[in-house]
Amino acid sequence: MPLTNVKNIALVRRNGLGDMLCVIPLLLYLKERAPQASITLFCDKSNASLLPFLPQVNEVVEFSPGNKYLSVLGCAYRHRSKKFDLAISGKTSPMKLINFFLFTLGARRSIATVDNSWHRRLITDGVSYSEGNARSLHQSLKSLRLLDPRINEIPQRLYPTINIPPAILAAQEKLLCKKL
């Protein structure tokens, strides 16, 4: 998929910390293929503690706690004015709520894993869900294949890494020296 003309990208991944780490290769791929694009990451508040250690995005939007439907759809409606060129679900199985989110966000193109459910029509570029791939491929690889189905393994340059700020490393070393 050509990303050269994409200026504004929304990437959504709601769930927990491990799921957020699994979408990092996709995020790095987007930054590599569309360096000109502004990337907004939509995620649950529970992921906030991990975000400072991950690759930087232009904006992070946290879903508010409470009723997930009201929170997610209200968030999408509030951010429609950003006029995203591309919105991607990092979830690699069909999700009705996320499909509604992407539709409500109003991006020109939306990419998500879809099945034969009626809500697949809310996605402009649906990627068919494969039960075989769901079991045999890693979440990170499946999310990369949303944009490029020819990718058969995660290139090492796209592996998730956690960047620990030097001040935290220095404090940790100081604590270790005191214990010895």
N, C-alpha and C positions, 0 to 999 in steps of 0.2 A: 504494500500500500504506500503510495507516494505521500510524504508528509512535508514536502517542500513549501507548499502554500498555506500550511496550517499555522495560524497565529495564536490561537487561544484554545488550550486543551483542558478538559475536565477529566480527572481520573477518580473513580470512586471505589473504595474498599472499606466496608463497614466493620467487619468482625474484629477479632482479637489480634494480639501482637504477632503471633506466628503467621497469620494470614496477611498482615501488613508486610512482614518481611518477604513473603512470597511474591508480592507485587513489585518489589524493588527492581528486579531485572527488567520488567516492563517499563518502569519509570526511567531507568537508565537508557533503555533502548529509545524511548521517546526523546530524551534529552540529546542523544546522539544523532538521531534521524531528523529531528526538528529543533535544532539549537536556537532558532529564531522565535520559537513559540513560548508563550507564557503558560505555565502548568499550574493548575489549581488542583490540590488533592483534597477530596472530601472523605472524612473518616469519622469513626466513633471517638468520643471523648476519651475512651479507655486507651487509645493509641497515643495520646498526647505526650506521655512520658518518653516514648521511643523516638518521636519525630526529630528532636534536636540532634540525634546521632546518625540520622539517615541522610541520603543525598538531598540537597536543598531543592525545594520547589518555590515558585513565586508566591504562592499563597496556600495556606492550610485552612480549611473550613471544617469545623467539628460539628457533628450533629448534636443537637441538644438532647439531654436525657428526657425520659418520659415516653409517651406514646410514640412508637417508632414510625407509624404511618404519618402522623401529624408532623413529627420532627423532620423526617426525610423529605416529604412532599413540600412542606413549608420552606425548608432550606432550598430546594430546587426552585421554587417560585421566587424566592428572594434573590436568587442569583441568575435569573433569566436575563437580566439586563446586561450581563457580561458578554452575551452573544458568542457563545463557544462555537468554534468551527467543528470541534470533534469532542465527543464525550464517550468515555470508555468505562465499562464495568470490569474491574479486576477480579470479580467473582467468576469462577470457571464452570459454574453450573447455572442452569436457568433460575432466575430470581424475579418473580413478579414485582416485588417492591422496587427493586433496582431498575427494572424496565420502566416502571412508572416514573421513577426519579429522572432517568435519562430523557424520557419523553417530556416531562414537565420542565426540565432544564432548557429545552428548546434548542439544542445544538443542531447545526446543519446536518451533521452526520453523527450517528450513534453506533457503537459497537458493543455487543454483548453476546454471551452464549445463550442460545435459544433452543427450545424444543418445539413440539407441535401445539403448544398451548396458545390460546387466543392472544395473549399479551406479547407474543413474538412480533405482532404487527406494529408495536410501538417502537421497534428498533429498525433503523434504516439499513444497517449492515450486520445482520444476524449471522453468527457462526454456529452451525449445527452442533448440538450436543451429541457426543459419542460416548456411549456407556463403556466401550472398550478403552478409549483414551482416558476416560474418567478414572479408570482403575490402574492403568499402566503408566500414565505420565504424571510427573510431578506438577504440583500447582503452579510453580514458577514457569515451567515450560509451557503449560497450557495457556497461561496468561500471555506469554510472548507470541504464541501461535494465533492469538486473536488478531494480531497485526501482520504476521508473516507465517503462514502455515507451512512454509518450507523449512523452518527452523526445527531441527531434530534433537538438538542439545543446547543447553545454555552456555554461550561463550563465557569463558572465564572473566572477561572484562566486565560482564554484567552480573557477576556474583554479588550478592548483598554483602556489604561490609558495614561495620559500625565504627564510626569515627569518634573516638573519645578525645575530648578537648585536652590540650596539654596541661591545663591547670588541674584537671581531675586526675590525670596520670601522676602529676607531681605530688598531689595530696595523698594519693594511694601509696606512692613510694615512701613518703614521709611516715605514714602509718606503719608500713611494713618494717622500716628501719627501727622504729620505736619498739616494736614487738621483739626484735632480735636483741 
